Amino acid sequence: MILWLRRRFLAGFFITVPLVISVAALVWIFGIIDRFTAPLATQVLGREVPGLGILITLLVVLLVGVVATNVIGRRVLARAEGWLMMIPVFRTIYAPVRQLVVAFSPDNEYGFKRVVMVDDPDRGLVMGFLTKEFTLDRGRGPESLVAVYVPTNHLYLGDIALYPRERAFFPEMTVEEGIRIFLTGGMSLPGRIQSRR
């Protein structure tokens, strides 16, 4: 009976805790956004409306998306971004964050292409994300290589490793599944992985 209770309690614990933490994080983030934009809503409407700040934020994000997909808007945003990139502090923070966010965008041709596993003679089987396939010529004839981003601290920091193309295997999983594997420290790895060269 005690073993049954313990197993059920642990199962409930490992389901409840991530759920509670995720909901609490969302409530906290939405609270910050709401407090930041609530004064604007109060000025416009003359009274405080809970949750209106989040709605305003979503509308601003949508508006920026509409402008960014417009030909003229894209040029204006690119020029504004170019001016802001001249500020050293802004460039130091904004550029890496933007590159990381863009890397996960499914529409981005420069993002993570797919999950890759590489047979590394020094480290064993390495898992990462394919960022580029290219040819290198060092005077001994062309070599087909792959650039692999291997996260070392969740996804924010990592190493770029170059491997011969023939050492690379591509597991049948999406980039989103690969991201989940890294974020969970490998705990979300499936029981069986099918891969192809």
Secondary structure as a PSIPRED ss2 file (coil, helix, strand):
# PSIPRED VFORMAT (PSIPRED V4.0)

   1 M C   1.000  0.000  0.000
   2 I H   0.000  1.000  0.000
   3 L H   0.000  1.000  0.000
   4 W H   0.000  1.000  0.000
   5 L H   0.000  1.000  0.000
   6 R H   0.000  1.000  0.000
   7 R H   0.000  1.000  0.000
   8 R H   0.000  1.000  0.000
   9 F H   0.000  1.000  0.000
  10 L H   0.000  1.000  0.000
  11 A H   0.000  1.000  0.000
  12 G H   0.000  1.000  0.000
  13 F H   0.000  1.000  0.000
  14 F H   0.000  1.000  0.000
  15 I H   0.000  1.000  0.000
  16 T H   0.000  1.000  0.000
  17 V H   0.000  1.000  0.000
  18 P H   0.000  1.000  0.000
  19 L H   0.000  1.000  0.000
  20 V H   0.000  1.000  0.000
  21 I H   0.000  1.000  0.000
  22 S H   0.000  1.000  0.000
  23 V H   0.000  1.000  0.000
  24 A H   0.000  1.000  0.000
  25 A H   0.000  1.000  0.000
  26 L H   0.000  1.000  0.000
  27 V H   0.000  1.000  0.000
  28 W H   0.000  1.000  0.000
  29 I H   0.000  1.000  0.000
  30 F H   0.000  1.000  0.000
  31 G H   0.000  1.000  0.000
  32 I H   0.000  1.000  0.000
  33 I H   0.000  1.000  0.000
  34 D H   0.000  1.000  0.000
  35 R H   0.000  1.000  0.000
  36 F H   0.000  1.000  0.000
  37 T H   0.000  1.000  0.000
  38 A H   0.000  1.000  0.000
  39 P H   0.000  1.000  0.000
  40 L H   0.000  1.000  0.000
  41 A H   0.000  1.000  0.000
  42 T H   0.000  1.000  0.000
  43 Q H   0.000  1.000  0.000
  44 V H   0.000  1.000  0.000
  45 L H   0.000  1.000  0.000
  46 G C   1.000  0.000  0.000
  47 R C   1.000  0.000  0.000
  48 E C   1.000  0.000  0.000
  49 V C   1.000  0.000  0.000
  50 P C   1.000  0.000  0.000
  51 G C   1.000  0.000  0.000
  52 L H   0.000  1.000  0.000
  53 G H   0.000  1.000  0.000
  54 I H   0.000  1.000  0.000
  55 L H   0.000  1.000  0.000
  56 I H   0.000  1.000  0.000
  57 T H   0.000  1.000  0.000
  58 L H   0.000  1.000  0.000
  59 L H   0.000  1.000  0.000
  60 V H   0.000  1.000  0.000
  61 V H   0.000  1.000  0.000
  62 L H   0.000  1.000  0.000
  63 L H   0.000  1.000  0.000
  64 V H   0.000  1.000  0.000
  65 G H   0.000  1.000  0.000
  66 V H   0.000  1.000  0.000
  67 V H   0.000  1.000  0.000
  68 A H   0.000  1.000  0.000
  69 T C   1.000  0.000  0.000
  70 N C   1.000  0.000  0.000
  71 V H   0.000  1.000  0.000
  72 I H   0.000  1.000  0.000
  73 G H   0.000  1.000  0.000
  74 R H   0.000  1.000  0.000
  75 R H   0.000  1.000  0.000
  76 V H   0.000  1.000  0.000
  77 L H   0.000  1.000  0.000
  78 A H   0.000  1.000  0.000
  79 R H   0.000  1.000  0.000
  80 A H   0.000  1.000  0.000
  81 E H   0.000  1.000  0.000
  82 G H   0.000  1.000  0.000
  83 W H   0.000  1.000  0.000
  84 L H   0.000  1.000  0.000
  85 M C   1.000  0.000  0.000
  86 M C   1.000  0.000  0.000
  87 I C   1.000  0.000  0.000
  88 P H   0.000  1.000  0.000
  89 V H   0.000  1.000  0.000
  90 F H   0.000  1.000  0.000
  91 R H   0.000  1.000  0.000
  92 T H   0.000  1.000  0.000
  93 I H   0.000  1.000  0.000
  94 Y H   0.000  1.000  0.000
  95 A H   0.000  1.000  0.000
  96 P H   0.000  1.000  0.000
  97 V H   0.000  1.000  0.000
  98 R H   0.000  1.000  0.000
  99 Q H   0.000  1.000  0.000
 100 L H   0.000  1.000  0.000
 101 V H   0.000  1.000  0.000
 102 V H   0.000  1.000  0.000
 103 A H   0.000  1.000  0.000
 104 F C   1.000  0.000  0.000
 105 S C   1.000  0.000  0.000
 106 P C   1.000  0.000  0.000
 107 D C   1.000  0.000  0.000
 108 N C   1.000  0.000  0.000
 109 E C   1.000  0.000  0.000
 110 Y C   1.000  0.000  0.000
 111 G C   1.000  0.000  0.000
 112 F C   1.000  0.000  0.000
 113 K C   1.000  0.000  0.000
 114 R E   0.000  0.000  1.000
 115 V E   0.000  0.000  1.000
 116 V E   0.000  0.000  1.000
 117 M E   0.000  0.000  1.000
 118 V E   0.000  0.000  1.000
 119 D E   0.000  0.000  1.000
 120 D E   0.000  0.000  1.000
 121 P C   1.000  0.000  0.000
 122 D C   1.000  0.000  0.000
 123 R C   1.000  0.000  0.000
 124 G E   0.000  0.000  1.000
 125 L E   0.000  0.000  1.000
 126 V E   0.000  0.000  1.000
 127 M E   0.000  0.000  1.000
 128 G E   0.000  0.000  1.000
 129 F E   0.000  0.000  1.000
 130 L E   0.000  0.000  1.000
 131 T E   0.000  0.000  1.000
 132 K E   0.000  0.000  1.000
 133 E E   0.000  0.000  1.000
 134 F E   0.000  0.000  1.000
 135 T E   0.000  0.000  1.000
 136 L E   0.000  0.000  1.000
 137 D E   0.000  0.000  1.000
 138 R C   1.000  0.000  0.000
 139 G C   1.000  0.000  0.000
 140 R C   1.000  0.000  0.000
 141 G C   1.000  0.000  0.000
 142 P E   0.000  0.000  1.000
 143 E E   0.000  0.000  1.000
 144 S E   0.000  0.000  1.000
 145 L E   0.000  0.000  1.000
 146 V E   0.000  0.000  1.000
 147 A E   0.000  0.000  1.000
 148 V E   0.000  0.000  1.000
 149 Y E   0.000  0.000  1.000
 150 V E   0.000  0.000  1.000
 151 P E   0.000  0.000  1.000
 152 T E   0.000  0.000  1.000
 153 N E   0.000  0.000  1.000
 154 H C   1.000  0.000  0.000
 155 L C   1.000  0.000  0.000
 156 Y C   1.000  0.000  0.000
 157 L E   0.000  0.000  1.000
 158 G E   0.000  0.000  1.000
 159 D E   0.000  0.000  1.000
 160 I E   0.000  0.000  1.000
 161 A E   0.000  0.000  1.000
 162 L E   0.000  0.000  1.000
 163 Y E   0.000  0.000  1.000
 164 P E   0.000  0.000  1.000
 165 R H   0.000  1.000  0.000
 166 E H   0.000  1.000  0.000
 167 R H   0.000  1.000  0.000
 168 A E   0.000  0.000  1.000
 169 F E   0.000  0.000  1.000
 170 F E   0.000  0.000  1.000
 171 P E   0.000  0.000  1.000
 172 E C   1.000  0.000  0.000
 173 M C   1.000  0.000  0.000
 174 T C   1.000  0.000  0.000
 175 V H   0.000  1.000  0.000
 176 E H   0.000  1.000  0.000
 177 E H   0.000  1.000  0.000
 178 G H   0.000  1.000  0.000
 179 I H   0.000  1.000  0.000
 180 R H   0.000  1.000  0.000
 181 I H   0.000  1.000  0.000
 182 F H   0.000  1.000  0.000
 183 L H   0.000  1.000  0.000
 184 T C   1.000  0.000  0.000
 185 G C   1.000  0.000  0.000
 186 G C   1.000  0.000  0.000
 187 M C   1.000  0.000  0.000
 188 S C   1.000  0.000  0.000
 189 L C   1.000  0.000  0.000
 190 P C   1.000  0.000  0.000
 191 G C   1.000  0.000  0.000
 192 R C   1.000  0.000  0.000
 193 I C   1.000  0.000  0.000
 194 Q C   1.000  0.000  0.000
 195 S E   0.000  0.000  1.000
 196 R E   0.000  0.000  1.000
 197 R C   1.000  0.000  0.000
